[in-house]
């Protein structure tokens, strides 16, 4: 889990490092295409024609569109904001997922402690958005950074919606490789089309660019997500989710150390509040299990 968090925390950095050679949207489109091709072979060998006859096509299209839109906002947001900011705002996803599941699934009703976490997280978002160095953001370029931050938050919302869609449809019973295939295939087609239409498809094949895309395709888009699903089948999801919040900490650290990104006081305070709130929300299941054990 620690290795996955390091990997996910570095992915925004990898995109940003070679953005001058390959546009972020094109990088994500290429990595999604690679993962989709590999997963298509895996799913076909496992299920054959049954892969398209199990009633998951429409939910699969939905989660694919949500997943593609999420990474569209990630790619475009990285043009305006820092990788550090993107790492934190993207990982607001559990808040939105918890809110959606609360209304859709009775067994996912949130407890008072989790509602407190939601309030703290949204307070942190407000602080991170509105303040920089203890004062309202008025510096040159702040408007662009706010736009990028907003795109990161939108990506987090879409990630949360993807989680809700998977849990609330027939995909909850589908093989992880198949669910991931839907996400990668739809994202690959949509993001490639967007890159071409907007003129962001040019590739300058430097060593750094090729290495970065290979890392994103093999390690991030394919191996890490399959490893995550493998872990979810063997360990408590609630505890894994809490551990996953090391990811934005690694993302911020890598952004500061590798990209020399500034870390202002307002954003740092907001990020701490966001991560604290998310931990309370995702830790709710752990608390419920502890209470049940106490009662037994």
C-alpha atoms as an extended CHARMM CRD file, in Angstrom:
* protein
*
       296  EXT
         1         1  UNK       CA              0.0000000000        0.0000000000        0.0000000000  PROA      1               0.0000000000
         2         2  UNK       CA              2.9050000000        2.3070000000        0.7650000000  PROA      2               0.0000000000
         3         3  UNK       CA              4.3840000000        1.5550000000       -2.6600000000  PROA      3               0.0000000000
         4         4  UNK       CA              1.0580000000        2.3560000000       -4.3260000000  PROA      4               0.0000000000
         5         5  UNK       CA              0.8290000000        5.6800000000       -2.4900000000  PROA      5               0.0000000000
         6         6  UNK       CA              4.3280000000        6.6350000000       -3.6280000000  PROA      6               0.0000000000
         7         7  UNK       CA              3.4010000000        5.6710000000       -7.2000000000  PROA      7               0.0000000000
         8         8  UNK       CA              0.1400000000        7.6240000000       -7.2150000000  PROA      8               0.0000000000
         9         9  UNK       CA              1.7410000000       10.6050000000       -5.5190000000  PROA      9               0.0000000000
        10        10  UNK       CA              4.3700000000       10.7460000000       -8.2500000000  PROA      10              0.0000000000
        11        11  UNK       CA              2.0200000000       10.4870000000      -11.2300000000  PROA      11              0.0000000000
        12        12  UNK       CA              1.1420000000       14.2160000000      -11.3250000000  PROA      12              0.0000000000
        13        13  UNK       CA              4.8480000000       14.9960000000      -11.0560000000  PROA      13              0.0000000000
        14        14  UNK       CA              5.6310000000       12.6590000000      -13.9700000000  PROA      14              0.0000000000
        15        15  UNK       CA              2.9950000000       14.4030000000      -16.1020000000  PROA      15              0.0000000000
        16        16  UNK       CA              4.2230000000       17.8760000000      -15.2090000000  PROA      16              0.0000000000
        17        17  UNK       CA              7.9130000000       17.0420000000      -15.7650000000  PROA      17              0.0000000000
        18        18  UNK       CA              7.4680000000       16.3610000000      -19.4940000000  PROA      18              0.0000000000
        19        19  UNK       CA              4.4960000000       18.6170000000      -20.2550000000  PROA      19              0.0000000000
        20        20  UNK       CA              6.6770000000       20.6250000000      -22.6550000000  PROA      20              0.0000000000
        21        21  UNK       CA              7.2940000000       17.4830000000      -24.7470000000  PROA      21              0.0000000000
        22        22  UNK       CA              3.8470000000       15.8720000000      -24.5510000000  PROA      22              0.0000000000
        23        23  UNK       CA              0.7260000000       17.7010000000      -23.4260000000  PROA      23              0.0000000000
        24        24  UNK       CA             -0.7680000000       16.2720000000      -20.2050000000  PROA      24              0.0000000000
        25        25  UNK       CA             -3.9790000000       15.2840000000      -21.9700000000  PROA      25              0.0000000000
        26        26  UNK       CA             -1.9980000000       13.3140000000      -24.5670000000  PROA      26              0.0000000000
        27        27  UNK       CA              0.0610000000       11.5760000000      -21.8840000000  PROA      27              0.0000000000
        28        28  UNK       CA             -3.0660000000       10.3470000000      -20.1200000000  PROA      28              0.0000000000
        29        29  UNK       CA             -4.6560000000        9.3230000000      -23.4300000000  PROA      29              0.0000000000
        30        30  UNK       CA             -1.5940000000        7.2510000000      -24.3560000000  PROA      30              0.0000000000
        31        31  UNK       CA             -1.3540000000        5.5200000000      -21.0000000000  PROA      31              0.0000000000
        32        32  UNK       CA             -5.0890000000        4.7670000000      -21.0280000000  PROA      32              0.0000000000
        33        33  UNK       CA             -4.8140000000        3.2950000000      -24.5350000000  PROA      33              0.0000000000
        34        34  UNK       CA             -2.0030000000        0.9570000000      -23.4910000000  PROA      34              0.0000000000
        35        35  UNK       CA             -3.8600000000       -0.1990000000      -20.3890000000  PROA      35              0.0000000000
        36        36  UNK       CA             -7.0980000000       -0.6940000000      -22.3540000000  PROA      36              0.0000000000
        37        37  UNK       CA             -5.3840000000       -2.9210000000      -24.9430000000  PROA      37              0.0000000000
        38        38  UNK       CA             -3.7720000000       -5.1290000000      -22.2990000000  PROA      38              0.0000000000
        39        39  UNK       CA             -6.9800000000       -5.3740000000      -20.2650000000  PROA      39              0.0000000000
        40        40  UNK       CA             -9.0330000000       -6.1950000000      -23.3710000000  PROA      40              0.0000000000
        41        41  UNK       CA             -6.8460000000       -9.2610000000      -23.9430000000  PROA      41              0.0000000000
        42        42  UNK       CA             -7.1370000000      -10.2740000000      -20.2610000000  PROA      42              0.0000000000
        43        43  UNK       CA            -10.9270000000       -9.9180000000      -20.1820000000  PROA      43              0.0000000000
        44        44  UNK       CA            -11.4180000000      -11.6650000000      -23.5410000000  PROA      44              0.0000000000
        45        45  UNK       CA             -9.3190000000      -14.6500000000      -22.4740000000  PROA      45              0.0000000000
        46        46  UNK       CA            -11.2490000000      -14.8890000000      -19.2010000000  PROA      46              0.0000000000
        47        47  UNK       CA            -14.8000000000      -14.3680000000      -20.4630000000  PROA      47              0.0000000000
        48        48  UNK       CA            -14.8670000000      -14.5400000000      -24.2630000000  PROA      48              0.0000000000
        49        49  UNK       CA            -18.2000000000      -13.4150000000      -25.7370000000  PROA      49              0.0000000000
        50        50  UNK       CA            -19.7010000000      -13.4580000000      -22.2610000000  PROA      50              0.0000000000
        51        51  UNK       CA            -17.8190000000      -10.2380000000      -21.5940000000  PROA      51              0.0000000000
        52        52  UNK       CA            -20.4290000000       -8.2800000000      -23.5800000000  PROA      52              0.0000000000
        53        53  UNK       CA            -23.5070000000      -10.2170000000      -22.4360000000  PROA      53              0.0000000000
        54        54  UNK       CA            -23.5430000000       -9.7230000000      -18.6980000000  PROA      54              0.0000000000
        55        55  UNK       CA            -25.4410000000       -6.4370000000      -18.5440000000  PROA      55              0.0000000000
        56        56  UNK       CA            -22.4860000000       -4.2820000000      -17.5350000000  PROA      56              0.0000000000
        57        57  UNK       CA            -22.1490000000       -2.3910000000      -20.8250000000  PROA      57              0.0000000000
        58        58  UNK       CA            -24.2760000000        0.6520000000      -19.9020000000  PROA      58              0.0000000000
        59        59  UNK       CA            -22.8590000000        1.0330000000      -16.3730000000  PROA      59              0.0000000000
        60        60  UNK       CA            -19.4240000000        0.4840000000      -17.9040000000  PROA      60              0.0000000000
        61        61  UNK       CA            -19.9930000000        3.3010000000      -20.3870000000  PROA      61              0.0000000000
        62        62  UNK       CA            -21.1140000000        5.5600000000      -17.5310000000  PROA      62              0.0000000000
        63        63  UNK       CA            -18.0590000000        4.9110000000      -15.3470000000  PROA      63              0.0000000000
        64        64  UNK       CA            -15.8410000000        5.2310000000      -18.4140000000  PROA      64              0.0000000000
        65        65  UNK       CA            -17.2560000000        8.6910000000      -19.1730000000  PROA      65              0.0000000000
        66        66  UNK       CA            -16.8640000000        9.7560000000      -15.5490000000  PROA      66              0.0000000000
        67        67  UNK       CA            -13.3030000000        8.4110000000      -15.4310000000  PROA      67              0.0000000000
        68        68  UNK       CA            -12.4020000000       10.1200000000      -18.7150000000  PROA      68              0.0000000000
        69        69  UNK       CA            -13.8720000000       13.4370000000      -17.5700000000  PROA      69              0.0000000000
        70        70  UNK       CA            -11.9590000000       13.1580000000      -14.2930000000  PROA      70              0.0000000000
        71        71  UNK       CA             -8.6350000000       12.8880000000      -16.0610000000  PROA      71              0.0000000000
        72        72  UNK       CA             -9.5820000000       15.5690000000      -18.5690000000  PROA      72              0.0000000000
        73        73  UNK       CA             -9.8450000000       17.9510000000      -15.6150000000  PROA      73              0.0000000000
        74        74  UNK       CA             -6.5920000000       16.5950000000      -14.1490000000  PROA      74              0.0000000000
        75        75  UNK       CA             -4.7120000000       17.1370000000      -17.4190000000  PROA      75              0.0000000000
        76        76  UNK       CA             -6.1070000000       20.6040000000      -18.0820000000  PROA      76              0.0000000000
        77        77  UNK       CA             -5.8040000000       21.6190000000      -14.4440000000  PROA      77              0.0000000000
        78        78  UNK       CA             -2.0870000000       20.8250000000      -14.4250000000  PROA      78              0.0000000000
        79        79  UNK       CA             -1.6450000000       23.5180000000      -17.0840000000  PROA      79              0.0000000000
        80        80  UNK       CA             -2.7480000000       26.1270000000      -14.5410000000  PROA      80              0.0000000000
        81        81  UNK       CA             -1.9610000000       24.8820000000      -11.0500000000  PROA      81              0.0000000000
        82        82  UNK       CA              0.8450000000       22.9730000000       -9.3610000000  PROA      82              0.0000000000
        83        83  UNK       CA              1.1090000000       19.2140000000       -9.0500000000  PROA      83              0.0000000000
        84        84  UNK       CA              1.0080000000       19.6790000000       -5.2610000000  PROA      84              0.0000000000
        85        85  UNK       CA             -2.3660000000       21.4080000000       -5.4080000000  PROA      85              0.0000000000
        86        86  UNK       CA             -3.7100000000       18.8290000000       -7.8430000000  PROA      86              0.0000000000
        87        87  UNK       CA             -2.6820000000       15.9680000000       -5.5510000000  PROA      87              0.0000000000
        88        88  UNK       CA             -4.6760000000       17.3730000000       -2.6430000000  PROA      88              0.0000000000
        89        89  UNK       CA             -7.7990000000       18.4560000000       -4.5140000000  PROA      89              0.0000000000
        90        90  UNK       CA             -8.0010000000       15.2190000000       -6.4830000000  PROA      90              0.0000000000
        91        91  UNK       CA             -8.0510000000       13.2630000000       -3.2310000000  PROA      91              0.0000000000
        92        92  UNK       CA            -11.2290000000       14.9550000000       -2.0520000000  PROA      92              0.0000000000
        93        93  UNK       CA            -12.9310000000       12.1000000000       -3.9420000000  PROA      93              0.0000000000
        94        94  UNK       CA            -13.8060000000       10.0560000000       -0.8000000000  PROA      94              0.0000000000
        95        95  UNK       CA            -15.8500000000       12.9800000000        0.5280000000  PROA      95              0.0000000000
        96        96  UNK       CA            -18.0200000000       13.0860000000       -2.5780000000  PROA      96              0.0000000000
        97        97  UNK       CA            -18.2320000000        9.2880000000       -2.7270000000  PROA      97              0.0000000000
        98        98  UNK       CA            -19.3690000000        9.1270000000        0.9070000000  PROA      98              0.0000000000
        99        99  UNK       CA            -22.0550000000       11.7610000000        0.2930000000  PROA      99              0.0000000000
       100       100  UNK       CA            -23.3500000000        9.9380000000       -2.7960000000  PROA      100             0.0000000000
       101       101  UNK       CA            -23.3640000000        6.5180000000       -1.1380000000  PROA      101             0.0000000000
       102       102  UNK       CA            -25.0790000000        7.9680000000        1.9360000000  PROA      102             0.0000000000
       103       103  UNK       CA            -28.1120000000        8.8780000000       -0.1560000000  PROA      103             0.0000000000
       104       104  UNK       CA            -28.1470000000        5.7770000000       -2.3610000000  PROA      104             0.0000000000
       105       105  UNK       CA            -27.2820000000        2.8340000000       -0.0900000000  PROA      105             0.0000000000
       106       106  UNK       CA            -28.8030000000        2.3970000000        3.3970000000  PROA      106             0.0000000000
       107       107  UNK       CA            -25.7760000000        0.4500000000        4.6300000000  PROA      107             0.0000000000
       108       108  UNK       CA            -23.5410000000        3.4190000000        3.7730000000  PROA      108             0.0000000000
       109       109  UNK       CA            -25.3020000000        5.9740000000        6.0150000000  PROA      109             0.0000000000
       110       110  UNK       CA            -22.7610000000        8.3220000000        7.5510000000  PROA      110             0.0000000000
       111       111  UNK       CA            -22.3460000000        8.7090000000       11.2990000000  PROA      111             0.0000000000
       112       112  UNK       CA            -21.9980000000       12.0580000000       13.1570000000  PROA      112             0.0000000000
       113       113  UNK       CA            -18.2000000000       11.7000000000       13.2260000000  PROA      113             0.0000000000
       114       114  UNK       CA            -18.1800000000       11.3500000000        9.4430000000  PROA      114             0.0000000000
       115       115  UNK       CA            -20.4080000000       14.4030000000        8.9880000000  PROA      115             0.0000000000
       116       116  UNK       CA            -17.9000000000       16.3130000000       11.1220000000  PROA      116             0.0000000000
       117       117  UNK       CA            -15.1890000000       15.0830000000        8.7310000000  PROA      117             0.0000000000
       118       118  UNK       CA            -17.1700000000       16.3890000000        5.7500000000  PROA      118             0.0000000000
       119       119  UNK       CA            -17.4980000000       19.8120000000        7.4040000000  PROA      119             0.0000000000
       120       120  UNK       CA            -13.7710000000       19.9490000000        8.2310000000  PROA      120             0.0000000000
       121       121  UNK       CA            -12.7880000000       18.8840000000        4.7020000000  PROA      121             0.0000000000
       122       122  UNK       CA            -14.9700000000       21.5090000000        3.0220000000  PROA      122             0.0000000000
       123       123  UNK       CA            -13.6250000000       24.1160000000        5.4430000000  PROA      123             0.0000000000
       124       124  UNK       CA            -10.1310000000       23.1070000000        4.3750000000  PROA      124             0.0000000000
       125       125  UNK       CA            -11.0790000000       23.4430000000        0.7060000000  PROA      125             0.0000000000
       126       126  UNK       CA            -12.3170000000       26.9720000000        1.3670000000  PROA      126             0.0000000000
       127       127  UNK       CA             -9.0950000000       27.9220000000        3.1700000000  PROA      127             0.0000000000
       128       128  UNK       CA             -6.9040000000       26.4110000000        0.4220000000  PROA      128             0.0000000000
       129       129  UNK       CA             -8.8790000000       28.2460000000       -2.2720000000  PROA      129             0.0000000000
       130       130  UNK       CA             -9.2030000000       31.6620000000       -0.6800000000  PROA      130             0.0000000000
       131       131  UNK       CA             -5.9770000000       32.2560000000        1.1750000000  PROA      131             0.0000000000
       132       132  UNK       CA             -2.3260000000       32.3550000000        0.2360000000  PROA      132             0.0000000000
       133       133  UNK       CA              0.3320000000       33.1750000000        2.7770000000  PROA      133             0.0000000000
       134       134  UNK       CA             -2.3490000000       34.2820000000        5.2370000000  PROA      134             0.0000000000
       135       135  UNK       CA             -3.9320000000       36.8420000000        2.8840000000  PROA      135             0.0000000000
       136       136  UNK       CA             -6.5650000000       36.6500000000        0.1660000000  PROA      136             0.0000000000
       137       137  UNK       CA             -5.0700000000       35.6260000000       -3.1740000000  PROA      137             0.0000000000
       138       138  UNK       CA             -4.3020000000       38.7500000000       -5.1750000000  PROA      138             0.0000000000
       139       139  UNK       CA             -0.9620000000       37.8710000000       -6.7440000000  PROA      139             0.0000000000
       140       140  UNK       CA             -0.4840000000       37.7700000000      -10.4970000000  PROA      140             0.0000000000
       141       141  UNK       CA             -1.4920000000       34.4340000000      -11.8900000000  PROA      141             0.0000000000
       142       142  UNK       CA             -3.6690000000       33.6420000000       -8.8940000000  PROA      142             0.0000000000
       143       143  UNK       CA             -6.7680000000       33.5280000000      -11.1000000000  PROA      143             0.0000000000
       144       144  UNK       CA             -5.1670000000       30.8530000000      -13.2710000000  PROA      144             0.0000000000
       145       145  UNK       CA             -4.1630000000       28.8550000000      -10.2020000000  PROA      145             0.0000000000
       146       146  UNK       CA             -7.6960000000       29.1010000000       -8.8530000000  PROA      146             0.0000000000
       147       147  UNK       CA             -8.9650000000       27.7630000000      -12.1800000000  PROA      147             0.0000000000
       148       148  UNK       CA             -6.5350000000       24.8530000000      -11.9940000000  PROA      148             0.0000000000
       149       149  UNK       CA             -7.4900000000       24.1920000000       -8.3780000000  PROA      149             0.0000000000
       150       150  UNK       CA            -11.1710000000       24.2150000000       -9.3500000000  PROA      150             0.0000000000
       151       151  UNK       CA            -10.4320000000       21.6560000000      -12.0730000000  PROA      151             0.0000000000
       152       152  UNK       CA             -8.6620000000       19.4920000000       -9.4860000000  PROA      152             0.0000000000
       153       153  UNK       CA            -11.7120000000       19.6940000000       -7.2310000000  PROA      153             0.0000000000
       154       154  UNK       CA            -13.9700000000       18.8200000000      -10.1740000000  PROA      154             0.0000000000
       155       155  UNK       CA            -11.7440000000       15.8050000000      -10.8600000000  PROA      155             0.0000000000
       156       156  UNK       CA            -12.1710000000       14.7200000000       -7.2410000000  PROA      156             0.0000000000
       157       157  UNK       CA            -15.9430000000       15.0680000000       -7.5730000000  PROA      157             0.0000000000
       158       158  UNK       CA            -15.9290000000       12.9200000000      -10.7180000000  PROA      158             0.0000000000
       159       159  UNK       CA            -13.7260000000       10.3030000000       -9.0690000000  PROA      159             0.0000000000
       160       160  UNK       CA            -16.1940000000       10.1420000000       -6.2000000000  PROA      160             0.0000000000
       161       161  UNK       CA            -19.0730000000        9.8270000000       -8.6730000000  PROA      161             0.0000000000
       162       162  UNK       CA            -17.2280000000        6.9630000000      -10.3840000000  PROA      162             0.0000000000
       163       163  UNK       CA            -16.9700000000        5.1240000000       -7.0630000000  PROA      163             0.0000000000
       164       164  UNK       CA            -20.6880000000        5.6120000000       -6.4360000000  PROA      164             0.0000000000
       165       165  UNK       CA            -21.5690000000        4.3990000000       -9.9430000000  PROA      165             0.0000000000
       166       166  UNK       CA            -19.5050000000        1.2330000000       -9.5000000000  PROA      166             0.0000000000
       167       167  UNK       CA            -20.9750000000        0.4640000000       -6.0740000000  PROA      167             0.0000000000
       168       168  UNK       CA            -24.5840000000        1.1450000000       -7.1070000000  PROA      168             0.0000000000
       169       169  UNK       CA            -24.6670000000       -0.8200000000      -10.3930000000  PROA      169             0.0000000000
       170       170  UNK       CA            -23.9600000000       -4.3210000000      -11.6710000000  PROA      170             0.0000000000
       171       171  UNK       CA            -20.2720000000       -3.4030000000      -11.8510000000  PROA      171             0.0000000000
       172       172  UNK       CA            -20.0700000000       -4.0480000000       -8.1120000000  PROA      172             0.0000000000
       173       173  UNK       CA            -20.1260000000       -7.7730000000       -8.9810000000  PROA      173             0.0000000000
       174       174  UNK       CA            -17.9010000000       -7.5530000000      -12.0670000000  PROA      174             0.0000000000
       175       175  UNK       CA            -14.2480000000       -8.5750000000      -12.1810000000  PROA      175             0.0000000000
       176       176  UNK       CA            -11.8840000000       -5.6740000000      -11.3460000000  PROA      176             0.0000000000
       177       177  UNK       CA            -10.0880000000       -6.0660000000      -14.6790000000  PROA      177             0.0000000000
       178       178  UNK       CA            -13.3670000000       -5.6090000000      -16.5280000000  PROA      178             0.0000000000
       179       179  UNK       CA            -14.3690000000       -2.5190000000      -14.5810000000  PROA      179             0.0000000000
       180       180  UNK       CA            -10.9360000000       -1.0360000000      -15.2090000000  PROA      180             0.0000000000
       181       181  UNK       CA            -11.2120000000       -1.9260000000      -18.9120000000  PROA      181             0.0000000000
       182       182  UNK       CA            -14.4100000000        0.1130000000      -19.2540000000  PROA      182             0.0000000000
       183       183  UNK       CA            -12.7170000000        3.0740000000      -17.6020000000  PROA      183             0.0000000000
       184       184  UNK       CA             -9.5280000000        2.9220000000      -19.6330000000  PROA      184             0.0000000000
       185       185  UNK       CA            -11.1720000000        2.2150000000      -23.0080000000  PROA      185             0.0000000000
       186       186  UNK       CA            -13.6850000000        5.0650000000      -22.8510000000  PROA      186             0.0000000000
       187       187  UNK       CA            -11.0550000000        7.4430000000      -21.4570000000  PROA      187             0.0000000000
       188       188  UNK       CA             -8.5940000000        6.4910000000      -24.2160000000  PROA      188             0.0000000000
       189       189  UNK       CA            -11.0550000000        7.2160000000      -27.0190000000  PROA      189             0.0000000000
       190       190  UNK       CA            -12.4130000000       10.4080000000      -25.4960000000  PROA      190             0.0000000000
       191       191  UNK       CA             -9.0860000000       11.9040000000      -24.4440000000  PROA      191             0.0000000000
       192       192  UNK       CA             -7.3680000000       11.0750000000      -27.7410000000  PROA      192             0.0000000000
       193       193  UNK       CA            -10.2100000000       12.7810000000      -29.6140000000  PROA      193             0.0000000000
       194       194  UNK       CA             -9.9930000000       15.8140000000      -27.3270000000  PROA      194             0.0000000000
       195       195  UNK       CA             -6.2070000000       16.0200000000      -27.7450000000  PROA      195             0.0000000000
       196       196  UNK       CA             -6.5040000000       15.9690000000      -31.5460000000  PROA      196             0.0000000000
       197       197  UNK       CA             -9.3780000000       18.4820000000      -31.7140000000  PROA      197             0.0000000000
       198       198  UNK       CA             -7.5970000000       20.9440000000      -29.4010000000  PROA      198             0.0000000000
       199       199  UNK       CA             -4.2080000000       20.5500000000      -31.0580000000  PROA      199             0.0000000000
       200       200  UNK       CA             -2.5560000000       18.9560000000      -28.0200000000  PROA      200             0.0000000000
       201       201  UNK       CA             -1.5040000000       15.7390000000      -29.7740000000  PROA      201             0.0000000000
       202       202  UNK       CA              2.0320000000       16.7360000000      -30.7630000000  PROA      202             0.0000000000
       203       203  UNK       CA              4.7110000000       14.4390000000      -29.3470000000  PROA      203             0.0000000000
       204       204  UNK       CA              8.3720000000       15.3230000000      -28.9680000000  PROA      204             0.0000000000
       205       205  UNK       CA              9.9260000000       11.8870000000      -28.2960000000  PROA      205             0.0000000000
       206       206  UNK       CA             12.6500000000       12.8210000000      -25.8290000000  PROA      206             0.0000000000
       207       207  UNK       CA             14.0550000000       10.1840000000      -23.4860000000  PROA      207             0.0000000000
       208       208  UNK       CA             12.3850000000       11.8370000000      -20.5100000000  PROA      208             0.0000000000
       209       209  UNK       CA              9.0130000000       11.9790000000      -22.2670000000  PROA      209             0.0000000000
       210       210  UNK       CA              9.0820000000        8.3350000000      -23.3400000000  PROA      210             0.0000000000
       211       211  UNK       CA             10.2200000000        7.2040000000      -19.8900000000  PROA      211             0.0000000000
       212       212  UNK       CA              7.4550000000        9.1890000000      -18.2080000000  PROA      212             0.0000000000
       213       213  UNK       CA              4.7170000000        7.8330000000      -20.4810000000  PROA      213             0.0000000000
       214       214  UNK       CA              6.0390000000        4.2710000000      -20.0450000000  PROA      214             0.0000000000
       215       215  UNK       CA              5.9670000000        4.6960000000      -16.2620000000  PROA      215             0.0000000000
       216       216  UNK       CA              2.4190000000        6.0510000000      -16.3680000000  PROA      216             0.0000000000
       217       217  UNK       CA              1.1870000000        3.3240000000      -18.7300000000  PROA      217             0.0000000000
       218       218  UNK       CA              2.7870000000        0.2360000000      -17.1930000000  PROA      218             0.0000000000
       219       219  UNK       CA              3.0630000000        1.2000000000      -13.5360000000  PROA      219             0.0000000000
       220       220  UNK       CA              0.2380000000        3.6980000000      -12.9090000000  PROA      220             0.0000000000
       221       221  UNK       CA             -2.5820000000        2.9460000000      -15.3490000000  PROA      221             0.0000000000
       222       222  UNK       CA             -2.2400000000       -0.8330000000      -15.3750000000  PROA      222             0.0000000000
       223       223  UNK       CA             -0.1970000000       -2.3710000000      -12.5640000000  PROA      223             0.0000000000
       224       224  UNK       CA             -1.0970000000       -0.0380000000       -9.6990000000  PROA      224             0.0000000000
       225       225  UNK       CA             -4.8530000000       -0.1330000000      -10.2970000000  PROA      225             0.0000000000
       226       226  UNK       CA             -4.8860000000       -3.9200000000      -10.6000000000  PROA      226             0.0000000000
       227       227  UNK       CA             -2.7980000000       -4.1500000000       -7.4250000000  PROA      227             0.0000000000
       228       228  UNK       CA             -5.3110000000       -1.8600000000       -5.6800000000  PROA      228             0.0000000000
       229       229  UNK       CA             -8.2220000000       -4.1020000000       -6.6790000000  PROA      229             0.0000000000
       230       230  UNK       CA             -6.2280000000       -7.1490000000       -5.5470000000  PROA      230             0.0000000000
       231       231  UNK       CA             -5.6980000000       -5.5360000000       -2.1360000000  PROA      231             0.0000000000
       232       232  UNK       CA             -9.3930000000       -4.6510000000       -1.8590000000  PROA      232             0.0000000000
       233       233  UNK       CA            -10.2820000000       -8.3420000000       -2.2290000000  PROA      233             0.0000000000
       234       234  UNK       CA             -8.0010000000       -9.3700000000        0.6420000000  PROA      234             0.0000000000
       235       235  UNK       CA             -8.0180000000       -6.5330000000        3.1840000000  PROA      235             0.0000000000
       236       236  UNK       CA            -10.5690000000       -4.1960000000        4.7560000000  PROA      236             0.0000000000
       237       237  UNK       CA            -11.3960000000       -1.4540000000        2.2640000000  PROA      237             0.0000000000
       238       238  UNK       CA            -11.8780000000        1.1370000000        5.0100000000  PROA      238             0.0000000000
       239       239  UNK       CA             -8.3610000000        0.6370000000        6.3630000000  PROA      239             0.0000000000
       240       240  UNK       CA             -6.8090000000        0.6440000000        2.9050000000  PROA      240             0.0000000000
       241       241  UNK       CA             -8.6630000000        3.8840000000        2.1370000000  PROA      241             0.0000000000
       242       242  UNK       CA             -7.1900000000        5.5410000000        5.2130000000  PROA      242             0.0000000000
       243       243  UNK       CA             -3.6910000000        4.4400000000        4.1810000000  PROA      243             0.0000000000
       244       244  UNK       CA             -4.3030000000        5.8040000000        0.6690000000  PROA      244             0.0000000000
       245       245  UNK       CA             -4.3350000000        9.3380000000        2.0950000000  PROA      245             0.0000000000
       246       246  UNK       CA             -0.5710000000        9.1720000000        2.2760000000  PROA      246             0.0000000000
       247       247  UNK       CA             -0.7610000000        9.7480000000       -1.4950000000  PROA      247             0.0000000000
       248       248  UNK       CA             -1.3510000000       13.5330000000       -1.4480000000  PROA      248             0.0000000000
       249       249  UNK       CA              1.3710000000       13.8610000000        1.1880000000  PROA      249             0.0000000000
       250       250  UNK       CA              3.8020000000       12.2040000000       -1.2080000000  PROA      250             0.0000000000
       251       251  UNK       CA              2.3900000000       14.3130000000       -4.0730000000  PROA      251             0.0000000000
       252       252  UNK       CA              2.9910000000       17.5650000000       -2.2050000000  PROA      252             0.0000000000
       253       253  UNK       CA              6.4620000000       16.4510000000       -1.0730000000  PROA      253             0.0000000000
       254       254  UNK       CA              7.5010000000       15.4290000000       -4.5860000000  PROA      254             0.0000000000
       255       255  UNK       CA              6.1250000000       18.6880000000       -6.0150000000  PROA      255             0.0000000000
       256       256  UNK       CA              8.1450000000       20.7850000000       -3.5880000000  PROA      256             0.0000000000
       257       257  UNK       CA             11.3500000000       18.7160000000       -3.7920000000  PROA      257             0.0000000000
       258       258  UNK       CA             11.4030000000       17.8230000000       -7.5090000000  PROA      258             0.0000000000
       259       259  UNK       CA              9.4890000000       20.6480000000       -9.2210000000  PROA      259             0.0000000000
       260       260  UNK       CA             10.4510000000       23.3210000000       -6.6820000000  PROA      260             0.0000000000
       261       261  UNK       CA              6.7930000000       24.2690000000       -6.2670000000  PROA      261             0.0000000000
       262       262  UNK       CA              5.9270000000       26.8850000000       -3.6250000000  PROA      262             0.0000000000
       263       263  UNK       CA              4.0490000000       25.7360000000       -0.5270000000  PROA      263             0.0000000000
       264       264  UNK       CA              2.2000000000       28.7280000000        0.9230000000  PROA      264             0.0000000000
       265       265  UNK       CA              0.7440000000       28.7780000000        4.4170000000  PROA      265             0.0000000000
       266       266  UNK       CA             -2.8950000000       29.0490000000        3.3280000000  PROA      266             0.0000000000
       267       267  UNK       CA             -2.7170000000       25.9900000000        1.1260000000  PROA      267             0.0000000000
       268       268  UNK       CA             -0.7760000000       24.0060000000        3.7400000000  PROA      268             0.0000000000
       269       269  UNK       CA             -3.3900000000       24.7280000000        6.4170000000  PROA      269             0.0000000000
       270       270  UNK       CA             -6.2240000000       23.9310000000        4.0170000000  PROA      270             0.0000000000
       271       271  UNK       CA             -4.5650000000       20.6880000000        2.9280000000  PROA      271             0.0000000000
       272       272  UNK       CA             -4.1730000000       19.5320000000        6.5450000000  PROA      272             0.0000000000
       273       273  UNK       CA             -7.8720000000       20.2320000000        7.1710000000  PROA      273             0.0000000000
       274       274  UNK       CA             -8.9040000000       18.4280000000        3.9890000000  PROA      274             0.0000000000
       275       275  UNK       CA             -6.8600000000       15.3250000000        4.8110000000  PROA      275             0.0000000000
       276       276  UNK       CA             -8.0600000000       15.3390000000        8.4310000000  PROA      276             0.0000000000
       277       277  UNK       CA            -11.6730000000       15.5220000000        7.2960000000  PROA      277             0.0000000000
       278       278  UNK       CA            -11.2200000000       12.7520000000        4.7450000000  PROA      278             0.0000000000
       279       279  UNK       CA             -9.6010000000       10.5390000000        7.3820000000  PROA      279             0.0000000000
       280       280  UNK       CA            -12.6260000000       11.0040000000        9.6530000000  PROA      280             0.0000000000
       281       281  UNK       CA            -15.0140000000       10.1660000000        6.8140000000  PROA      281             0.0000000000
       282       282  UNK       CA            -13.1420000000        7.0980000000        5.6240000000  PROA      282             0.0000000000
       283       283  UNK       CA            -12.3600000000        6.0010000000        9.1550000000  PROA      283             0.0000000000
       284       284  UNK       CA            -16.0450000000        5.8480000000       10.0000000000  PROA      284             0.0000000000
       285       285  UNK       CA            -16.2620000000        2.1730000000        9.0670000000  PROA      285             0.0000000000
       286       286  UNK       CA            -13.3180000000        1.3570000000       11.3190000000  PROA      286             0.0000000000
       287       287  UNK       CA            -15.0700000000        3.1710000000       14.1720000000  PROA      287             0.0000000000
       288       288  UNK       CA            -18.3190000000        1.2750000000       13.5040000000  PROA      288             0.0000000000
       289       289  UNK       CA            -16.4890000000       -2.0580000000       13.5370000000  PROA      289             0.0000000000
       290       290  UNK       CA            -14.8040000000       -1.1700000000       16.8380000000  PROA      290             0.0000000000
       291       291  UNK       CA            -18.1560000000       -0.1870000000       18.3810000000  PROA      291             0.0000000000
       292       292  UNK       CA            -19.7360000000       -3.4530000000       17.2130000000  PROA      292             0.0000000000
       293       293  UNK       CA            -16.8870000000       -5.4350000000       18.7720000000  PROA      293             0.0000000000
       294       294  UNK       CA            -17.3330000000       -3.5110000000       22.0190000000  PROA      294             0.0000000000
       295       295  UNK       CA            -21.0590000000       -4.2770000000       22.0200000000  PROA      295             0.0000000000
       296       296  UNK       CA            -20.4340000000       -7.9840000000       21.3350000000  PROA      296             0.0000000000
